[in-house]
Amino acid sequence: MAVDPQIAAMLAAMPEWPGVRAVPLDLLRQSVRDSSIAIPPAADAIVARTEDRLISGPDRDIGIRCYWPMGEGPFPITVYMHGGGYVVGDLDTQDMIARALCAWGQTLVVSVDYRLAPEHRFPAGPEDSYAALEWAAAHGRSLDGDPARIAVAGDSAGANYACALALMARDRGGPPLRGVVNIYGSCNYPSDDTPSAREFVDGPILRGDDVTWFWEQYLADPAERDDYRASPFRAASHAGLPPHFVGTAECDPTRDDAEAYAAKLGDAGVPVTMRRYAGMVHGFASWVGFLPGARAVMQDAGAFLKTVFGQ
């Protein structure tokens, strides 16, 4: 499987990355932030405005950023969680993804600044995200949103949270969801020796040991890997979940886990749109401003949202 030529050229121009285990946490976070905010958004992912707020969470206030699309509301609402291996990332690092979802999905986006591990281990992240979902349902009308049309979305670790929220909302009596966008979220603790995990153990971008390290920071107790808030794949049942969009990267060690989750959803009768993007690597959606494959996954996610929202 060949990496996309544009990505290969980018990687060839970069110094070799030693892997996350070799980098101090504060430096890792700053490096990810600096490189992420330097990435341009898609020029045509135009939003009307944004606003940062604080909302009440289970143990502290949670930062959110709201994005409004062009046009007249009330708009459907999408609660979005950024990626970063549960350890890095914030409202700025995947701002370009939130903008694309807002503009191309014609949806009000509520981006969640959930707590990060290892300072705040599982289940802080999914519970913060669920609190933001409940807030969006309760306060959506004041944002010119439509609480009757809510979806959740995320990339990587944030996609795992989005898929967990669908299960949590089903089992906790709401809020009811119209759809779930999962962009390269594995949805499972990496205990299976899959073909993609073997083939891409040394990357590019994400290595097998990076995946292991991120989970080590996230879970305090190995038994937590079986909690569906951590591993949605391991839920006892997936029946009754809303439609899912699953977008995977061909050259990604977590690819097969994400695609196995899509298959499990389908077996449970959940409508699933599953697409693998050729030549792409983990994290590629952030390059939506200049990479055709990234633009494709974000436009596909936006089209999915418009469909489940009935637009």
C-alpha positions in Angstrom: 0.0 0.0 0.0 1.6 3.3 -1.1 1.3 6.5 0.8 -0.2 9.4 -1.2 2.7 11.1 -3.0 1.8 14.5 -1.6 2.0 13.1 2.0 5.2 11.2 1.1 6.9 14.5 0.0 5.8 16.2 3.1 7.2 13.5 5.3 10.5 13.4 3.4 11.0 17.1 4.1 10.5 16.7 7.9 13.1 15.6 10.4 12.5 12.0 11.7 10.0 11.9 14.5 11.3 9.7 17.4 7.8 8.6 18.6 5.8 10.1 21.4 7.3 7.9 24.1 10.7 9.7 23.6 9.2 13.3 23.9 8.4 15.0 27.3 4.7 15.6 27.6 4.8 19.4 27.7 7.0 19.4 24.6 4.8 17.0 22.9 1.7 19.1 23.6 3.4 22.3 22.5 4.8 20.7 19.3 1.4 19.3 18.3 -0.2 22.7 19.0 2.4 24.7 17.1 2.3 22.4 14.1 -1.5 22.2 14.1 -2.4 25.9 14.3 0.0 26.5 11.4 -2.1 24.3 9.1 -4.5 26.4 7.1 -8.3 25.6 7.0 -10.0 25.0 3.7 -10.5 28.4 2.1 -14.1 27.6 1.2 -15.1 26.2 4.6 -16.6 29.5 5.5 -18.4 29.9 8.8 -20.5 32.9 9.9 -18.9 33.3 13.3 -17.4 31.5 16.3 -17.7 32.0 20.0 -15.9 30.5 23.0 -17.8 29.7 26.1 -17.6 27.9 29.4 -20.2 25.5 30.5 -20.7 23.4 33.7 -19.1 20.0 33.6 -19.1 17.0 36.0 -16.1 18.3 38.0 -15.1 21.6 36.5 -16.2 24.1 33.8 -15.7 22.9 30.3 -14.5 25.1 27.4 -16.4 24.9 24.2 -16.2 26.7 20.9 -19.4 27.2 18.9 -19.3 27.6 15.1 -22.3 28.9 13.1 -22.8 28.2 9.4 -23.9 30.7 6.9 -27.6 31.1 6.4 -30.6 31.3 8.6 -31.3 29.0 11.6 -32.4 27.1 13.5 -29.5 24.9 12.5 -28.9 21.2 13.4 -26.3 20.7 16.1 -23.1 18.6 16.0 -21.1 18.1 19.1 -17.5 17.6 18.1 -14.5 16.1 20.0 -10.9 16.7 18.7 -8.3 14.0 18.4 -5.0 13.7 20.1 -4.6 10.3 21.7 -6.6 11.4 24.8 -3.4 13.3 25.7 -2.9 16.3 23.4 -5.1 18.8 21.5 -7.5 21.6 22.3 -10.0 23.9 20.7 -7.4 25.2 18.3 -5.6 22.1 17.1 -8.5 20.8 15.0 -10.2 24.1 14.4 -9.9 23.4 10.7 -12.0 20.1 11.0 -14.7 21.9 13.1 -14.9 24.6 10.4 -15.3 22.0 7.6 -18.0 20.2 9.5 -19.9 23.4 10.1 -19.6 24.8 6.6 -20.1 21.5 4.6 -22.6 19.9 7.0 -24.6 23.1 7.4 -24.6 22.5 11.1 -23.9 24.5 14.3 -20.8 22.8 15.7 -20.1 22.7 19.5 -16.4 21.8 19.9 -15.5 20.4 23.3 -12.3 21.1 25.2 -12.5 17.9 27.3 -9.9 17.1 30.0 -6.8 15.3 29.0 -4.8 12.3 30.3 -2.7 11.5 32.2 -3.7 14.3 34.5 -7.3 13.3 34.0 -7.6 9.7 33.1 -10.6 7.7 31.9 -13.6 8.4 32.2 -13.0 12.1 32.5 -12.9 12.7 28.7 -16.1 10.8 27.7 -18.0 12.2 30.7 -17.0 15.8 29.8 -18.1 15.1 26.3 -21.4 13.7 27.4 -21.9 16.8 29.6 -21.4 19.0 26.6 -23.9 16.9 24.6 -26.5 17.4 27.4 -25.7 21.1 27.5 -26.1 21.4 23.7 -29.5 19.7 23.9 -30.7 21.9 26.8 -29.4 25.2 25.4 -29.4 24.6 21.7 -32.4 26.9 21.0 -30.6 29.8 22.6 -27.8 29.3 20.1 -30.2 29.3 17.1 -29.9 25.5 17.0 -32.4 22.8 16.7 -32.2 20.3 19.7 -34.4 17.9 17.8 -31.5 17.4 15.3 -28.2 16.5 17.1 -25.3 14.5 15.9 -21.8 13.8 17.4 -18.5 13.7 15.6 -14.8 13.3 16.2 -11.5 12.4 14.8 -9.2 9.7 16.2 -9.5 9.7 20.1 -12.3 12.2 19.7 -14.1 9.8 17.3 -13.9 7.1 20.0 -15.6 9.6 22.3 -18.3 10.3 19.7 -19.0 6.6 19.3 -19.1 6.2 23.1 -21.6 9.1 23.4 -23.9 7.3 21.0 -23.9 4.3 23.4 -24.2 6.5 26.5 -27.1 8.5 25.1 -28.9 5.3 24.2 -28.4 3.8 27.6 -29.0 7.0 29.6 -32.2 8.0 27.9 -30.8 10.7 25.6 -30.2 13.1 24.2 -31.4 11.3 21.0 -28.9 11.5 18.2 -29.4 11.6 14.4 -25.9 10.4 13.5 -22.3 9.8 14.4 -19.2 10.8 12.4 -16.1 8.7 13.2 -13.0 9.8 11.4 -10.3 7.1 12.0 -11.4 6.3 15.5 -10.4 2.7 16.4 -13.2 2.3 19.0 -11.3 -0.5 20.6 -8.3 -1.1 22.9 -5.5 -2.3 20.6 -5.4 -5.9 21.8 -5.8 -7.6 18.4 -2.8 -8.2 16.1 -4.5 -6.9 12.9 -2.9 -6.8 9.4 -2.9 -3.0 9.5 -1.3 -2.9 12.9 1.5 -5.1 11.6 2.0 -3.4 8.3 2.1 0.1 9.7 3.8 -0.6 13.1 6.4 2.0 12.1 4.0 4.5 10.8 4.0 6.8 8.9 2.9 9.5 11.4 1.3 7.1 14.0 3.4 4.1 15.1 2.2 1.0 16.9 4.1 2.0 20.0 2.6 5.5 19.9 -0.9 3.9 20.1 0.2 1.8 23.1 1.7 4.8 24.9 -1.4 6.9 24.4 -3.6 4.2 26.0 -1.1 3.8 28.8 -1.7 7.4 29.7 -5.4 7.2 29.4 -6.3 4.1 31.4 -5.3 3.7 35.0 -6.6 0.1 35.3 -6.3 -2.4 32.4 -9.8 -3.7 33.2 -11.2 -0.3 32.0 -10.4 -1.3 28.4 -13.7 -3.3 28.5 -15.8 -0.4 29.5 -17.6 0.7 26.3 -16.9 4.4 27.1 -13.3 3.4 26.4 -13.8 0.7 23.8 -17.2 1.1 22.1 -16.5 -2.1 20.2 -16.8 -4.0 23.4 -20.4 -2.9 24.2 -22.7 -5.9 24.9 -25.0 -4.6 22.2 -24.9 -2.1 19.4 -28.6 -2.3 18.6 -30.6 0.9 18.4 -27.7 3.2 17.6 -28.1 6.0 15.0 -26.5 6.0 11.6 -22.7 6.1 11.5 -20.2 7.5 9.1 -16.8 5.8 9.4 -13.8 7.2 7.4 -10.5 5.3 7.7 -7.0 5.9 6.4 -5.4 3.2 4.3 -1.9 3.6 5.8 -2.9 3.6 9.5 -2.2 1.0 12.2 -5.6 1.5 13.7 -7.5 1.1 10.3 -8.6 -2.5 10.8 -10.0 -1.8 14.3 -12.1 1.1 13.0 -13.4 -1.0 10.1 -14.2 -3.9 12.4 -16.3 -1.5 14.4 -18.2 -0.4 11.3 -18.8 -4.1 10.5 -20.0 -4.8 14.0 -22.5 -1.9 13.8 -23.8 -3.2 10.5 -24.3 -6.7 12.0 -26.4 -5.0 14.7 -28.6 -3.4 12.1 -27.1 0.1 12.4 -27.0 2.0 9.1 -23.3 2.5 8.3 -21.4 4.5 5.6 -17.9 3.2 5.6 -15.1 4.6 3.4 -11.4 3.9 3.3 -9.3 6.7 1.8 -6.5 5.5 -0.4 -2.9 6.5 0.5 -4.0 8.5 3.5 -2.4 8.3 7.0 -3.7 8.8 10.5 -4.5 12.4 11.1 -5.0 13.3 7.5 -8.3 15.1 7.9 -6.4 18.0 9.5 -4.8 18.8 6.1 -8.2 19.6 4.6 -6.9 23.0 3.4 -4.5 21.5 0.9 -4.8 17.7 0.6 -7.4 16.3 -1.7 -7.9 13.1 0.4 -8.6 15.2 3.5 -11.0 17.4 1.6 -12.8 14.2 0.4 -13.3 12.8 3.9 -14.6 16.1 5.3 -16.9 16.7 2.4 -18.2 13.1 2.8 -18.7 13.7 6.5 -20.6 16.9 5.7 -22.8 15.2 3.2 -23.6 12.5 5.7 -24.6 15.0 8.3 -26.9 16.9 5.9 -28.5 13.5 5.0 -29.2 12.4 8.6 -30.4 15.9 9.5 -32.9 15.8 6.6 -31.4 18.8 4.8 
